[in-house]
Amino acid sequence: MGLLFKGEKEEEEQRSRCHLLWLHETGNDEHVIIDPMDNERKLQIIDLPQLINFPFIQCLASNHGWLLMLSREDTTLFFYNPFTQAKVDLPYRRSLFEAAAFTAPPTSPDCVIYGVACYEGCVNIGVLRMGEEKKPMWRNYRIRRPGEFAAVRAVVASTSSGADGDGGNNKLWCVDCLGRVGVFEIEGGVWRVVCGVKSEKVRSVGVGGVVEVGGELVVGVRRKGAGKRGLGELYVLKENKSGGGGEMGWEKIDGGELGGGGVYLGGIGGGVVEDGIGGVGEVFFADDFGGWCCVYGKESTDTSHLKWKLQLGNPSLGLKYTPVWIHKSA
């Protein structure tokens, strides 16, 4: 594909700030981006000519300044950088994904792409390594007896090195529509369900409501009730002490337990920004209902601690947007 792999320093700079990108869903090439750390909270119109047919193109994942896009017309996959307009096409595959994740920019040999779909009673996982010596090709894994696991809602490629350096970054978290969690380890193609209990709280999680914080899986759940928007509760996947339903279970936490960095939830491409970069000790949550965003303080996620909210209400822009968190150079 003629890629020029970049160095680690340039990759780190590319993902130094997290912005919120609202992708217009009506086929217009004018989209909206905002820096949540900007005190003036200015909306910036950004032209994305590669996404002129966005109603027929789906954003599957966002990380390291890149969007992983799927064309619904011909099932092709490609990476797109909205800041440089760069595009990287991926090898064709016939089947579609329900959720996807990637570990590094597509210009890095360390980039591994995961795509997951559940059909015919199986969990189907596609893996593509961009740094292969030969032409990158999809490798398919079919889990025929996935255990207590249903349609996948979100996947997270682990960035943790694992306990004692056991290669945790080769692990893929998969959360289904009922809040159950499976783990896929690329080395050996091993699948196991670590949380097999249905969760009435976590089952409402959106595609981008799951992130990894310090090696642990964290979920942000939207507030319940008619007309309510924003973040309701936070849950973390912990070791299950009850002994039933698998080795792990969901525990409710507040924002103060997430550490010093900023945590970005909701929409697509949530993640964590480390100390000293921005959003220290705050939880950002983007709701896909009318382009609504809010920020919560470190000590609590209760709405009484709401710092600000932003809603796209300009009739000339419309209200049909897909919220995407994307890292941008400071």
RAFENUR-V559633 format. One record per backbone hydrogen bond with DSSP energy under -0.5 kcal/mol. CO is the residue of the C=O (numbers start at 1). NH is the residue of the N-H. E is the energy in kcal/mol with one decimal. If there is no record, write none. Layout:
CO&NH&E + CO&NH&E
This chain:
3&5&-0.7 + 7&11&-1.7 + 8&12&-2.3 + 9&13&-2.1 + 10&14&-1.7 + 11&15&-0.9 + 12&15&-0.6 + 13&16&-1.4 + 17&19&-0.6 + 17&328&-3.3 + 18&36&-0.5 + 19&21&-0.6 + 19&326&-2.8 + 20&22&-0.5 + 20&34&-2.0 + 21&23&-0.7 + 21&324&-2.8 + 22&24&-0.5 + 22&32&-2.1 + 23&322&-2.1 + 29&31&-0.7 + 29&48&-2.4 + 31&46&-2.7 + 32&22&-3.5 + 33&44&-2.5 + 34&20&-2.8 + 34&36&-0.7 + 35&38&-2.0 + 37&39&-0.6 + 38&41&-1.0 + 44&33&-2.3 + 46&31&-2.8 + 48&51&-2.0 + 49&52&-1.3 + 51&54&-1.5 + 53&56&-2.4 + 54&57&-1.6 + 56&72&-3.3 + 56&73&-0.6 + 58&60&-0.7 + 58&70&-2.8 + 60&100&-0.6 + 61&68&-2.9 + 63&66&-2.4 + 66&63&-2.2 + 67&69&-0.7 + 67&80&-2.4 + 68&60&-2.8 + 68&61&-1.2 + 69&78&-2.1 + 70&58&-3.3 + 70&72&-0.6 + 71&75&-1.6 + 76&71&-2.8 + 77&90&-2.2 + 78&69&-3.2 + 79&88&-2.1 + 80&67&-2.6 + 80&82&-0.7 + 81&85&-2.2 + 86&81&-2.6 + 88&79&-3.1 + 99&116&-2.9 + 101&114&-3.2 + 105&108&-2.1 + 107&6&-1.2 + 108&111&-1.6 + 109&131&-0.7 + 111&130&-2.6 + 112&103&-1.6 + 113&128&-2.2 + 114&101&-2.0 + 115&126&-3.0 + 116&98&-2.8 + 116&99&-1.7 + 117&119&-0.5 + 117&124&-3.1 + 119&122&-1.6 + 121&146&-0.5 + 122&119&-1.5 + 122&124&-0.6 + 123&125&-0.5 + 123&143&-3.2 + 124&117&-2.2 + 125&141&-3.0 + 126&115&-2.2 + 127&139&-2.5 + 128&113&-2.9 + 128&130&-0.6 + 129&132&-1.0 + 139&127&-2.5 + 141&125&-3.0 + 141&143&-0.6 + 142&144&-1.0 + 143&123&-1.8 + 147&149&-1.9 + 151&177&-2.1 + 154&175&-3.1 + 156&158&-0.6 + 156&173&-3.0 + 161&167&-1.3 + 161&168&-1.2 + 162&165&-1.6 + 163&166&-0.7 + 167&170&-1.7 + 168&171&-1.4 + 170&186&-2.3 + 171&158&-2.7 + 172&184&-2.4 + 173&156&-2.0 + 174&182&-2.7 + 175&153&-3.2 + 175&154&-1.8 + 176&179&-1.7 + 178&199&-2.9 + 180&176&-2.7 + 181&194&-1.5 + 181&195&-1.9 + 182&174&-2.5 + 183&192&-1.9 + 184&172&-2.6 + 184&186&-0.6 + 185&189&-0.6 + 185&190&-1.5 + 186&188&-1.0 + 186&189&-0.5 + 190&185&-3.0 + 192&183&-3.0 + 192&194&-0.6 + 194&248&-2.6 + 195&181&-2.1 + 198&200&-0.5 + 199&203&-1.8 + 201&204&-1.0 + 202&205&-2.1 + 206&209&-1.3 + 208&266&-0.6 + 209&220&-2.5 + 211&213&-0.5 + 211&218&-3.4 + 212&214&-0.5 + 213&216&-1.6 + 216&213&-3.2 + 217&237&-2.5 + 218&211&-2.5 + 219&221&-0.5 + 219&235&-2.3 + 221&232&-3.4 + 221&233&-1.4 + 225&228&-1.6 + 230&223&-2.6 + 233&221&-2.8 + 234&253&-2.4 + 235&219&-3.0 + 236&238&-0.7 + 236&251&-2.5 + 238&249&-2.9 + 239&241&-0.7 + 245&196&-3.7 + 245&197&-0.6 + 247&240&-2.9 + 249&238&-3.1 + 251&236&-2.7 + 253&234&-0.8 + 254&257&-1.9 + 255&258&-1.5 + 256&259&-0.5 + 260&281&-1.0 + 262&273&-2.8 + 263&265&-0.5 + 263&284&-3.2 + 264&271&-1.2 + 265&286&-2.1 + 267&208&-0.8 + 268&325&-3.3 + 271&264&-3.1 + 273&262&-1.8 + 274&277&-1.3 + 274&278&-0.6 + 278&262&-0.6 + 279&282&-1.8 + 282&263&-2.4 + 282&284&-0.6 + 283&296&-2.7 + 284&265&-2.7 + 285&287&-0.5 + 285&294&-2.1 + 287&292&-1.4 + 288&290&-1.0 + 290&312&-0.8 + 291&312&-1.2 + 292&287&-3.3 + 293&310&-1.8 + 294&285&-2.4 + 295&307&-2.8 + 295&308&-0.5 + 296&283&-2.0 + 297&300&-0.5 + 302&305&-2.3 + 303&306&-1.8 + 305&297&-0.7 + 308&295&-1.1 + 310&293&-1.7 + 311&313&-1.0 + 313&315&-0.6 + 314&317&-1.8 + 314&318&-1.8 + 319&321&-1.2 + 320&25&-2.5 + 321&323&-0.5 + 322&23&-2.7 + 323&268&-1.5 + 324&21&-3.7 + 326&19&-3.5 + 328&17&-1.4
